Structures are given as C-alpha cells and as structure tokens.
Amino acid sequence: MAHSWGVDGGDGVIRIERDPAWWVGIASHPALIGALYGMPPAAIAPFVTNPNVLPLAAEHGGFLVMRLDAVGFVYDFHTLFTPEGWGREVAGAAKEAVFEVMARGARVLTTLQCRDNPRSKPPLSFGFAAVGDWAETQLGEARCWMLTREAWEGSPARKRMLS
C-alpha cells in the first residue's frame, strides 16, 4: 500500500497546490530571478493548473512534476524554492515528493542541472545518475539526470526515510 506523505491528507510537509497565485508568489522572489529562464513569474500559472503536472508544494516552494508519457511512467522533476526553504526544507520535501511520485506509478524521473546554478544538481543520495555530459542548450550549459524506481528504492535517502 502506498503511503501518501503530505498529499491527500498525509502527515508530511508537501501538498498538492494548484493555486497559480501561490506559485507566482514563489517565482517572484528576487533571489529567483532567472529561475524561469527569462520567462516572467506569471508564466508558471498554466503549468500548475495543467492536469499533466503534479504541483507539490511545501512552505517556501515546491516541485513541478510533469508527466512525459501517456501512462505515467516517466516524469520531469523541477524544483522552485525561495532562500528560506533552501537546505533542510527542500531536502525533506524532495524525499516526500519523490516518494509520492513513485507511489503514483512513476518508473523514471528526469531533471536538468544547469552549470550556472549549483543548487540545480539533484541529490546523489536519492540515486540520481547523470545521463551524458554537459551540453550547450538554450538554457546555457546543462546536463540531464535520471532516477529510476530501482535506484530510488535502493537509495540511502529512501532507506533513511523509512527507518
């Protein structure tokens, strides 16, 4: 049976948040200028209301998890937290978010790391692995990371979470 940490009445710190104003408020934080790669903060609104996006929020930000395939096996995972949430909050919320997405049937999560944003590197303790080397993109130099269900289930982060 899947445990829902903070979603749908769970006891964790994350929740589904589809209010565009809440997300625009996060994206408007001065420290996040550039986090949307030149788009205005209001551009986030259509994503959080899209049924193919699972917007998982904590106190100072959250994760936009976009389904990439028809059956819900592959998701793209994006993080957006204000400085007040950097560190402990984002680390704990990320564990809950990955747990939640995997409980919903995900088999693979992908994410991007941008060379000019050190906080964009996903946690290795979750089981993320780089896919290829750095490449020049419209976002600057970036690299793709992948987390499989098997890597997550064997990861130190998941084991600590369940102990």
CYANA upper distance limits for C-alpha pairs under 8 A (distance plus 0.5 A):
  2 ALA  CA    103 ALA  CA      5.94
  3 HIS  CA     10 GLY  CA      8.33
  3 HIS  CA    100 GLU  CA      8.17
  3 HIS  CA    103 ALA  CA      7.82
  4 SER  CA      8 ASP  CA      7.37
  4 SER  CA      9 GLY  CA      8.16
  4 SER  CA     10 GLY  CA      5.70
  4 SER  CA     11 ASP  CA      8.35
  4 SER  CA    100 GLU  CA      6.60
  4 SER  CA    103 ALA  CA      8.30
  5 TRP  CA     10 GLY  CA      5.18
  5 TRP  CA     11 ASP  CA      5.96
  5 TRP  CA     12 GLY  CA      5.06
  5 TRP  CA     13 VAL  CA      7.94
  5 TRP  CA     14 ILE  CA      7.71
  5 TRP  CA     96 GLU  CA      6.50
  5 TRP  CA     99 PHE  CA      8.41
  5 TRP  CA    100 GLU  CA      7.46
  6 GLY  CA     10 GLY  CA      4.64
  6 GLY  CA     11 ASP  CA      5.53
  6 GLY  CA     12 GLY  CA      4.33
  6 GLY  CA     13 VAL  CA      5.78
  6 GLY  CA     14 ILE  CA      5.03
  6 GLY  CA     15 ARG  CA      5.79
  6 GLY  CA     96 GLU  CA      7.89
  7 VAL  CA     11 ASP  CA      8.46
  7 VAL  CA     12 GLY  CA      8.09
  7 VAL  CA     14 ILE  CA      6.68
  7 VAL  CA     15 ARG  CA      5.09
  7 VAL  CA     16 ILE  CA      6.61
  7 VAL  CA    100 GLU  CA      8.30
  8 ASP  CA     15 ARG  CA      7.82
  8 ASP  CA     16 ILE  CA      8.32
 12 GLY  CA     96 GLU  CA      7.77
 13 VAL  CA     58 ALA  CA      6.17
 13 VAL  CA     59 GLU  CA      8.13
 13 VAL  CA     93 ALA  CA      6.85
 13 VAL  CA     96 GLU  CA      8.31
 14 ILE  CA     56 LEU  CA      6.49
 14 ILE  CA     57 ALA  CA      5.71
 14 ILE  CA     58 ALA  CA      5.19
 14 ILE  CA     62 GLY  CA      8.37
 14 ILE  CA     93 ALA  CA      6.68
 14 ILE  CA     96 GLU  CA      7.47
 14 ILE  CA     97 ALA  CA      7.63
 15 ARG  CA     56 LEU  CA      5.90
 15 ARG  CA     57 ALA  CA      5.79
 15 ARG  CA     58 ALA  CA      7.13
 16 ILE  CA     54 LEU  CA      7.51
 16 ILE  CA     55 PRO  CA      6.05
 16 ILE  CA     56 LEU  CA      5.20
 16 ILE  CA     57 ALA  CA      6.60
 17 GLU  CA     22 TRP  CA      8.41
 17 GLU  CA     48 VAL  CA      8.12
 17 GLU  CA     55 PRO  CA      6.15
 17 GLU  CA     56 LEU  CA      6.55
 17 GLU  CA     57 ALA  CA      6.30
 18 ARG  CA     48 VAL  CA      5.76
 18 ARG  CA     49 THR  CA      6.14
 18 ARG  CA     55 PRO  CA      6.92
 19 ASP  CA     23 TRP  CA      7.37
 19 ASP  CA     48 VAL  CA      7.75
 19 ASP  CA     49 THR  CA      8.16
 20 PRO  CA     24 VAL  CA      6.52
 20 PRO  CA     44 ILE  CA      7.85
 20 PRO  CA     45 ALA  CA      5.18
 20 PRO  CA     46 PRO  CA      8.18
 20 PRO  CA     48 VAL  CA      6.83
 20 PRO  CA     49 THR  CA      7.82
 21 ALA  CA     25 GLY  CA      6.56
 21 ALA  CA     45 ALA  CA      8.03
 22 TRP  CA     26 ILE  CA      7.06
 23 TRP  CA     27 ALA  CA      6.64
 23 TRP  CA     44 ILE  CA      7.48
 23 TRP  CA     45 ALA  CA      7.65
 23 TRP  CA     48 VAL  CA      8.28
 23 TRP  CA     61 GLY  CA      8.13
 24 VAL  CA     28 SER  CA      6.40
 24 VAL  CA     41 PRO  CA      5.87
 24 VAL  CA     42 ALA  CA      6.01
 24 VAL  CA     44 ILE  CA      6.98
 24 VAL  CA     45 ALA  CA      7.32
 25 GLY  CA     29 HIS  CA      7.29
 25 GLY  CA     41 PRO  CA      8.37
 26 ILE  CA     60 HIS  CA      7.72
 26 ILE  CA     61 GLY  CA      6.62
 26 ILE  CA     80 LEU  CA      8.05
 26 ILE  CA     81 PHE  CA      7.50
 26 ILE  CA     82 THR  CA      6.99
 27 ALA  CA     32 LEU  CA      6.80
 27 ALA  CA     33 ILE  CA      8.32
 27 ALA  CA     35 ALA  CA      8.15
 27 ALA  CA     36 LEU  CA      8.25
 27 ALA  CA     41 PRO  CA      5.57
 27 ALA  CA     42 ALA  CA      8.47
 27 ALA  CA     44 ILE  CA      8.21
 27 ALA  CA     80 LEU  CA      7.84
 28 SER  CA     32 LEU  CA      7.40
 28 SER  CA     33 ILE  CA      7.85
 28 SER  CA     41 PRO  CA      5.95
 29 HIS  CA     33 ILE  CA      7.66
 29 HIS  CA     82 THR  CA      7.10
 31 ALA  CA     82 THR  CA      7.45
 31 ALA  CA     83 PRO  CA      7.59
 32 LEU  CA     36 LEU  CA      8.47
 32 LEU  CA     82 THR  CA      7.43
 34 GLY  CA     38 GLY  CA      6.31
 34 GLY  CA     39 MET  CA      8.43
 35 ALA  CA     80 LEU  CA      8.24
 36 LEU  CA     40 PRO  CA      7.70
 36 LEU  CA     41 PRO  CA      7.69
 37 TYR  CA    139 LEU  CA      7.13
 39 MET  CA     43 ALA  CA      6.70
 44 ILE  CA     48 VAL  CA      7.32
 45 ALA  CA     49 THR  CA      7.29
 46 PRO  CA     50 ASN  CA      6.67
 47 PHE  CA     53 VAL  CA      6.99
 47 PHE  CA     64 LEU  CA      8.38
 48 VAL  CA     53 VAL  CA      6.86
 48 VAL  CA     54 LEU  CA      7.80
 48 VAL  CA     55 PRO  CA      6.21
 48 VAL  CA     64 LEU  CA      7.84
 49 THR  CA     53 VAL  CA      7.92
 52 ASN  CA     66 MET  CA      6.29
 52 ASN  CA     67 ARG  CA      5.86
 53 VAL  CA     64 LEU  CA      6.89
 53 VAL  CA     65 VAL  CA      5.93
 53 VAL  CA     66 MET  CA      4.79
 53 VAL  CA     67 ARG  CA      6.71
 54 LEU  CA     63 PHE  CA      8.47
 54 LEU  CA     64 LEU  CA      6.43
 54 LEU  CA     65 VAL  CA      5.51
 54 LEU  CA     66 MET  CA      6.82
 55 PRO  CA     62 GLY  CA      7.77
 55 PRO  CA     63 PHE  CA      6.37
 55 PRO  CA     64 LEU  CA      5.16
 55 PRO  CA     65 VAL  CA      6.78
 56 LEU  CA     62 GLY  CA      6.00
 56 LEU  CA     63 PHE  CA      5.62
 56 LEU  CA     64 LEU  CA      6.89
 56 LEU  CA     65 VAL  CA      8.15
 56 LEU  CA     97 ALA  CA      7.30
 57 ALA  CA     61 GLY  CA      6.22
 57 ALA  CA     62 GLY  CA      4.56
 57 ALA  CA     63 PHE  CA      6.81
 58 ALA  CA     62 GLY  CA      5.93
 58 ALA  CA     89 GLU  CA      8.34
 58 ALA  CA     93 ALA  CA      7.06
 59 GLU  CA     85 GLY  CA      7.88
 60 HIS  CA     81 PHE  CA      6.17
 60 HIS  CA     82 THR  CA      6.23
 60 HIS  CA     83 PRO  CA      8.49
 60 HIS  CA     84 GLU  CA      6.82
 60 HIS  CA     85 GLY  CA      5.53
 61 GLY  CA     79 THR  CA      8.39
 61 GLY  CA     80 LEU  CA      6.02
 61 GLY  CA     81 PHE  CA      4.50
 61 GLY  CA     82 THR  CA      6.65
 61 GLY  CA     85 GLY  CA      7.36
 62 GLY  CA     79 THR  CA      6.45
 62 GLY  CA     80 LEU  CA      5.97
 62 GLY  CA     81 PHE  CA      6.45
 62 GLY  CA     90 VAL  CA      8.21
 62 GLY  CA     93 ALA  CA      8.19
 63 PHE  CA     77 PHE  CA      7.30
 63 PHE  CA     78 HIS  CA      5.90
 63 PHE  CA     79 THR  CA      5.06
 63 PHE  CA     80 LEU  CA      6.65
 63 PHE  CA     94 ALA  CA      8.41
 63 PHE  CA     97 ALA  CA      7.99
 64 LEU  CA     77 PHE  CA      6.63
 64 LEU  CA     78 HIS  CA      5.66
 64 LEU  CA     79 THR  CA      7.07
 64 LEU  CA     80 LEU  CA      8.48
 65 VAL  CA     75 TYR  CA      6.72
 65 VAL  CA     76 ASP  CA      6.08
 65 VAL  CA     77 PHE  CA      5.13
 65 VAL  CA     78 HIS  CA      6.74
 66 MET  CA     75 TYR  CA      5.79
 66 MET  CA     76 ASP  CA      5.57
 66 MET  CA     77 PHE  CA      7.13
 67 ARG  CA     72 GLY  CA      6.37
 67 ARG  CA     73 PHE  CA      8.26
 67 ARG  CA     74 VAL  CA      6.61
 67 ARG  CA     75 TYR  CA      4.94
 67 ARG  CA     76 ASP  CA      7.04
 68 LEU  CA     72 GLY  CA      7.68
 68 LEU  CA     73 PHE  CA      8.43
 68 LEU  CA     74 VAL  CA      5.95
 68 LEU  CA     75 TYR  CA      5.77
 68 LEU  CA     76 ASP  CA      7.26
 69 ASP  CA     73 PHE  CA      7.09
 69 ASP  CA     74 VAL  CA      6.37
 69 ASP  CA     75 TYR  CA      8.13
 72 GLY  CA    105 GLY  CA      7.00
 72 GLY  CA    106 ALA  CA      6.45
 73 PHE  CA    105 GLY  CA      6.68
 73 PHE  CA    106 ALA  CA      4.80
 73 PHE  CA    107 ARG  CA      5.33
 73 PHE  CA    108 VAL  CA      6.76
 74 VAL  CA    106 ALA  CA      6.39
 74 VAL  CA    107 ARG  CA      6.57
 74 VAL  CA    108 VAL  CA      5.34
 74 VAL  CA    109 LEU  CA      6.39
 74 VAL  CA    110 THR  CA      8.21
 75 TYR  CA    106 ALA  CA      7.43
 75 TYR  CA    108 VAL  CA      6.89
 75 TYR  CA    109 LEU  CA      5.38
 75 TYR  CA    110 THR  CA      6.80
 76 ASP  CA    109 LEU  CA      6.14
 76 ASP  CA    110 THR  CA      5.30
 76 ASP  CA    111 THR  CA      6.21
 77 PHE  CA    109 LEU  CA      6.82
 77 PHE  CA    110 THR  CA      6.45
 77 PHE  CA    111 THR  CA      5.71
 78 HIS  CA    111 THR  CA      6.95
 78 HIS  CA    112 LEU  CA      8.43
 79 THR  CA    120 SER  CA      8.41
 81 PHE  CA     85 GLY  CA      6.23
 81 PHE  CA     86 TRP  CA      7.05
 81 PHE  CA     90 VAL  CA      7.72
 82 THR  CA     86 TRP  CA      7.24
 85 GLY  CA     89 GLU  CA      5.66
 85 GLY  CA     90 VAL  CA      6.30
 86 TRP  CA     90 VAL  CA      6.15
 87 GLY  CA     91 ALA  CA      6.61
 88 ARG  CA     92 GLY  CA      6.66
 89 GLU  CA     93 ALA  CA      6.49
 90 VAL  CA     94 ALA  CA      6.29
 91 ALA  CA     95 LYS  CA      7.05
 92 GLY  CA     96 GLU  CA      7.07
 93 ALA  CA     97 ALA  CA      6.53
 94 ALA  CA     98 VAL  CA      6.58
 95 LYS  CA     99 PHE  CA      6.56
 95 LYS  CA    126 PHE  CA      8.40
 95 LYS  CA    157 ALA  CA      7.59
 95 LYS  CA    158 ARG  CA      7.68
 95 LYS  CA    161 MET  CA      8.05
 96 GLU  CA    100 GLU  CA      6.50
 97 ALA  CA    101 VAL  CA      6.66
 98 VAL  CA    102 MET  CA      6.56
 99 PHE  CA    103 ALA  CA      6.56
 99 PHE  CA    158 ARG  CA      8.39
100 GLU  CA    104 ARG  CA      6.84
101 VAL  CA    105 GLY  CA      7.32
101 VAL  CA    106 ALA  CA      6.38
102 MET  CA    106 ALA  CA      5.09
102 MET  CA    107 ARG  CA      7.23
102 MET  CA    149 ARG  CA      7.36
106 ALA  CA    149 ARG  CA      7.71
107 ARG  CA    148 THR  CA      6.23
107 ARG  CA    149 ARG  CA      5.44
108 VAL  CA    146 MET  CA      7.30
108 VAL  CA    147 LEU  CA      6.09
108 VAL  CA    148 THR  CA      4.96
108 VAL  CA    149 ARG  CA      6.61
109 LEU  CA    146 MET  CA      6.12
109 LEU  CA    147 LEU  CA      5.53
109 LEU  CA    148 THR  CA      6.97
110 THR  CA    144 CYS  CA      7.43
110 THR  CA    145 TRP  CA      6.05
110 THR  CA    146 MET  CA      4.97
110 THR  CA    147 LEU  CA      6.88
111 THR  CA    122 PRO  CA      8.19
111 THR  CA    144 CYS  CA      6.40
111 THR  CA    145 TRP  CA      5.79
111 THR  CA    146 MET  CA      7.06
112 LEU  CA    120 SER  CA      7.62
112 LEU  CA    121 LYS  CA      8.14
112 LEU  CA    142 ALA  CA      7.00
112 LEU  CA    143 ARG  CA      6.20
112 LEU  CA    144 CYS  CA      5.24
112 LEU  CA    145 TRP  CA      6.59
113 GLN  CA    117 ASN  CA      7.95
113 GLN  CA    118 PRO  CA      8.45
113 GLN  CA    120 SER  CA      5.36
113 GLN  CA    121 LYS  CA      5.58
113 GLN  CA    122 PRO  CA      7.89
113 GLN  CA    142 ALA  CA      5.93
113 GLN  CA    143 ARG  CA      5.76
113 GLN  CA    144 CYS  CA      6.88
113 GLN  CA    145 TRP  CA      7.84
114 CYS  CA    118 PRO  CA      7.88
114 CYS  CA    120 SER  CA      6.68
114 CYS  CA    121 LYS  CA      8.14
114 CYS  CA    139 LEU  CA      7.95
114 CYS  CA    140 GLY  CA      7.45
114 CYS  CA    141 GLU  CA      6.42
114 CYS  CA    142 ALA  CA      4.86
114 CYS  CA    143 ARG  CA      7.13
115 ARG  CA    140 GLY  CA      8.04
115 ARG  CA    141 GLU  CA      6.08
115 ARG  CA    142 ALA  CA      6.32
115 ARG  CA    143 ARG  CA      8.43
116 ASP  CA    140 GLY  CA      8.30
116 ASP  CA    141 GLU  CA      8.10
117 ASN  CA    121 LYS  CA      8.49
122 PRO  CA    128 PHE  CA      7.14
122 PRO  CA    145 TRP  CA      8.04
123 PRO  CA    127 GLY  CA      7.98
123 PRO  CA    128 PHE  CA      7.13
124 LEU  CA    128 PHE  CA      5.79
124 LEU  CA    129 ALA  CA      7.68
125 SER  CA    155 SER  CA      6.60
125 SER  CA    156 PRO  CA      6.09
125 SER  CA    157 ALA  CA      5.98
126 PHE  CA    147 LEU  CA      8.25
126 PHE  CA    151 ALA  CA      8.02
126 PHE  CA    152 TRP  CA      6.22
126 PHE  CA    155 SER  CA      5.78
126 PHE  CA    156 PRO  CA      7.11
126 PHE  CA    157 ALA  CA      5.74
126 PHE  CA    158 ARG  CA      7.42
127 GLY  CA    147 LEU  CA      6.51
127 GLY  CA    148 THR  CA      8.23
127 GLY  CA    151 ALA  CA      5.46
127 GLY  CA    152 TRP  CA      5.87
127 GLY  CA    154 GLY  CA      8.13
127 GLY  CA    155 SER  CA      5.88
127 GLY  CA    156 PRO  CA      8.50
128 PHE  CA    145 TRP  CA      6.70
128 PHE  CA    146 MET  CA      5.88
128 PHE  CA    147 LEU  CA      5.01
128 PHE  CA    148 THR  CA      8.19
128 PHE  CA    151 ALA  CA      7.88
128 PHE  CA    152 TRP  CA      8.36
129 ALA  CA    145 TRP  CA      5.97
129 ALA  CA    146 MET  CA      5.94
129 ALA  CA    147 LEU  CA      6.95
130 ALA  CA    143 ARG  CA      7.71
130 ALA  CA    144 CYS  CA      6.53
130 ALA  CA    145 TRP  CA      4.86
130 ALA  CA    146 MET  CA      6.91
131 VAL  CA    143 ARG  CA      7.67
131 VAL  CA    144 CYS  CA      5.82
131 VAL  CA    145 TRP  CA      5.83
131 VAL  CA    146 MET  CA      7.12
132 GLY  CA    143 ARG  CA      7.40
132 GLY  CA    144 CYS  CA      7.42
133 ASP  CA    143 ARG  CA      6.55
134 TRP  CA    141 GLU  CA      6.58
134 TRP  CA    142 ALA  CA      5.87
134 TRP  CA    143 ARG  CA      5.29
135 ALA  CA    141 GLU  CA      5.86
135 ALA  CA    142 ALA  CA      6.03
135 ALA  CA    143 ARG  CA      6.79
136 GLU  CA    140 GLY  CA      6.11
136 GLU  CA    141 GLU  CA      4.93
136 GLU  CA    142 ALA  CA      6.91
137 THR  CA    141 GLU  CA      6.33
137 THR  CA    142 ALA  CA      7.03
147 LEU  CA    151 ALA  CA      6.86
147 LEU  CA    152 TRP  CA      7.14
148 THR  CA    152 TRP  CA      6.72
149 ARG  CA    153 GLU  CA      6.58
150 GLU  CA    154 GLY  CA      6.82
151 ALA  CA    155 SER  CA      6.48
152 TRP  CA    157 ALA  CA      8.50
152 TRP  CA    158 ARG  CA      7.11
153 GLU  CA    158 ARG  CA      6.85
153 GLU  CA    159 LYS  CA      8.18
154 GLY  CA    158 ARG  CA      7.73
154 GLY  CA    159 LYS  CA      7.74
155 SER  CA    159 LYS  CA      6.83
156 PRO  CA    160 ARG  CA      6.58
157 ALA  CA    161 MET  CA      6.67
158 ARG  CA    162 LEU  CA      6.79
159 LYS  CA    163 SER  CA      6.73
